[in-house]
Every structure is written in structure tokens, then in C-alpha cells.
Amino acid sequence: MGKKGTTIDPAGTSGTTQKLANIWGGGRVGRFDGQSGCSATGANHYLHEQRVFEVTYTDCRGNATVYIYDLQGNELNRTFNGKKTASNQWDGAYSQKCTNARGYSTATMYGTNYQARKAT
């Protein structure tokens, strides 16, 4: 996420303000203020019952993109304005299955260093 040539300043003092919040040593984007005066927001929550993190990004037009991550940081689902755009399944043994909004799937095998070895 981000734009080419834009610097993120943790203090929020750059020309285009992009503030970072620090939670348990991990940075997250709290707010984007664009040059047009358009403001976008971000929020994250830990859903204890499901043991996942939910990250919501709302752009200046009110479009909400919601990302769901497991405890290891793997993206599980992505929705745009409530419509599922992608889902991922991880087996815990270096294998991932991605399904896009049209239902097409791609399976990827990874090595122990998380470098892709094979995609089908």
C-alpha cells in the first residue's frame, strides 16, 4: 500500500500527512490525508472468538476494504464494500490456495524460507 515518491513520516510532519500508530511493536497506518483534502482511515481489531485480526481501510469516498489475517499474519479474506474479492487457505505446511472473486483458484507451494517454489 502506498504511492511512489511518498514518504511516510512517523511523526506525521511530511507534506502529505501519513501518520503511523505503533501497537505492540508493529506499525499500522492510522490515517492518510491526500493532497486533495480527501482523508482515508484505517482501523484494526483482534477478534478473539475467531482468533484473527480484522483490518479495515476506508477511503475518502466511503469505500471500505476489510482484510482478515490469521495469527501468523497470513491474509485469509478480503472484501470490498461487503463483497468478497479474495480468500486464501493456508495448510500450515508451506502451501497456499488463493481464490479470487470469480472463483478461480491458484495453489502455491513455498519453501521453508517462504519463497514460492511451485504454482498451479
N, C-alpha and C positions, 0 to 999 in steps of 0.2 A: 504494500500500500504506500502511496506517496507519489510525488511528482518529481520529474527530472529537474535538477537545479534548485530544488527547495531544501533548505537546511532546517532540520528540526533542532530547536534550541530548548534544552530542558528548563531554562528559566522563563521561556516564553517571551523573550525580548527581541526576536528577529522581526524583520519587516512583515512577513506573513506569520502571524502568531500560531504556533503549533505547540501546545503545552503537553508535557508528559507527566503522568502520575506514576508514582512508584509504590507498588504493592508487593510486599514480601520479597523485595529484591528484583522483581520483574517489572519492566516498564510497559505501560499501555498508553494509548492515545486517548486523551480526555476530551479534546475539542480541536477542531480545525476552523480557523477563520480565514476565509478566502479573500482575495483582493477585491471581489465584487461586493463585499459586505455580507455574503452568504455564510452562515455558520452551520457546521455539522457537528453532531455529538456522538460520543461513544460511551458505552457502559458495559460492565461485566459482572456476572453473578455466578456463584457456585451453587448448583442445585444438588443439595445434599442427598435427597432421595434417589436421584439418578446417578450420582457421583460423576457429574460432568460440569464443565464450565460453559456458560452461555455468554457470548459477546454480541452486543447489539450496536450497530453503526447506523445512525440516521443522518441522511444528507440534508442539505438545506431545502430541498423540495418535499421533505417528509417521507421519502422512501426509506424503508427500514430493511437492512440486511442483517440477518441473525446467523451467527456461526456457533456450532456446538462442538466442543473439544472434550476428549477423554482426559483422564488424569495424567497421561504421558504427553499430552499436547498434540495428539493426532486429531485432525479435523474429522468429525463424524457426519455432520449435516450442515447444509447451508440453505437458507431460504431468503427470498426477496419479496417483500410485501406479502408474506404469508404463503407464498408458493415455493415449493421445494425446487431448488435448482441443482443440487448435487448431494450425493451421500457417499460415504466411504465406510468400508468394513475392514477392520484390521484383525488378523488372527493371532497377533502376539508373537508370531514366529517369522517376521520379516516378509509378510505377504499382505497386499492391499487390493481391494476391489473397489473401484470408483464407478458410480452410476450417475449419469448426467440427467437433466430434466426430461430428455426424450426417452430415457430408459436404456441408453447404450452403456455398456459396461466395458471397463478396461481393468485387467488384472496385472499387477506389477509385483515382481519378486525383488527383494532387496538383500544385499549382503550384510554382514554384521556391522559394517560401517555406514549403513543406511544409504548406500549408493545403489541406484537401480541397476539390476543385472538382466532382467528379462521382463518384457511387456507383451501381453497377448490381448 
